[in-house]
């Protein structure tokens, strides 16, 4: 199933998520993360999108996975954080 969300991160920037997910397994097939936030290094968003494939669409699973990706790739966000990204992704299912 395909879905999109636009989410204003509290104390942050606008986040736009395009999500293709497997309803049966409740997992991410493909995700595009866009918005007016900044991420360093620049290719870290692409890495985040690739790493999130097959992740279960459940708050605790997502936040753990996102935090581990941020740590592994040493990602620095301006205007976005793991909790905001998680909320934006989960809004696609509502």
C-alpha positions in Angstrom: 0.0 0.0 0.0 1.2 3.5 -0.8 0.7 6.5 1.5 2.1 10.0 2.1 2.2 12.3 5.0 3.3 15.9 5.7 4.2 16.5 9.3 5.5 19.6 11.1 8.0 18.4 13.6 7.5 20.1 17.0 10.2 22.7 17.3 11.5 21.6 13.9 10.9 21.6 10.2 8.4 20.3 7.7 8.8 16.5 7.0 7.3 14.8 3.9 7.2 11.0 3.8 6.2 8.8 0.9 5.8 5.3 2.1 5.1 2.0 0.3 4.4 -0.7 2.9 3.3 -4.3 3.2 -0.1 -4.3 5.1 0.1 -8.1 5.8 3.6 -7.9 7.4 3.2 -4.3 8.6 6.7 -3.5 7.3 8.3 -0.9 5.0 8.9 -1.8 1.4 10.2 1.6 0.3 10.3 5.0 1.9 11.2 8.5 0.7 12.1 11.1 3.3 12.0 14.7 2.2 11.4 18.1 3.8 13.0 21.4 4.7 15.3 20.0 7.4 19.1 19.4 6.9 21.0 16.2 7.3 24.8 15.8 7.4 26.4 14.0 5.6 24.1 14.7 2.6 23.9 11.1 1.5 22.6 10.0 5.0 19.0 10.4 4.0 19.5 7.8 1.2 21.2 5.5 3.7 18.4 6.0 6.2 15.8 5.1 3.4 17.7 1.9 2.5 18.2 0.8 6.1 14.5 1.3 6.9 13.4 -1.3 4.4 11.6 -4.3 6.0 11.4 -2.4 9.4 8.1 -3.1 11.3 5.8 -0.1 11.3 5.5 0.1 15.1 6.7 3.0 17.2 9.2 1.2 19.4 10.7 -0.8 16.5 11.0 2.3 14.3 12.6 4.6 16.9 15.2 1.9 17.9 16.0 1.3 14.2 16.2 5.1 13.4 18.4 5.8 16.4 20.8 2.9 15.5 21.0 4.2 11.9 21.8 7.8 13.2 24.5 6.4 15.4 26.0 4.0 12.8 26.2 6.6 10.1 26.9 9.5 12.5 24.0 11.5 11.1 23.5 15.1 12.3 20.0 16.5 11.7 19.0 20.2 11.9 15.2 20.6 12.3 14.5 16.9 12.7 15.0 14.2 15.3 14.3 10.4 15.6 11.0 10.9 17.4 9.7 13.4 14.8 10.8 11.1 11.9 9.0 8.1 13.6 5.8 10.1 14.0 5.9 11.2 10.4 6.4 7.7 9.2 3.5 6.3 11.4 1.2 9.1 10.1 1.3 7.4 6.7 -0.6 4.5 8.2 -3.5 6.6 9.6 
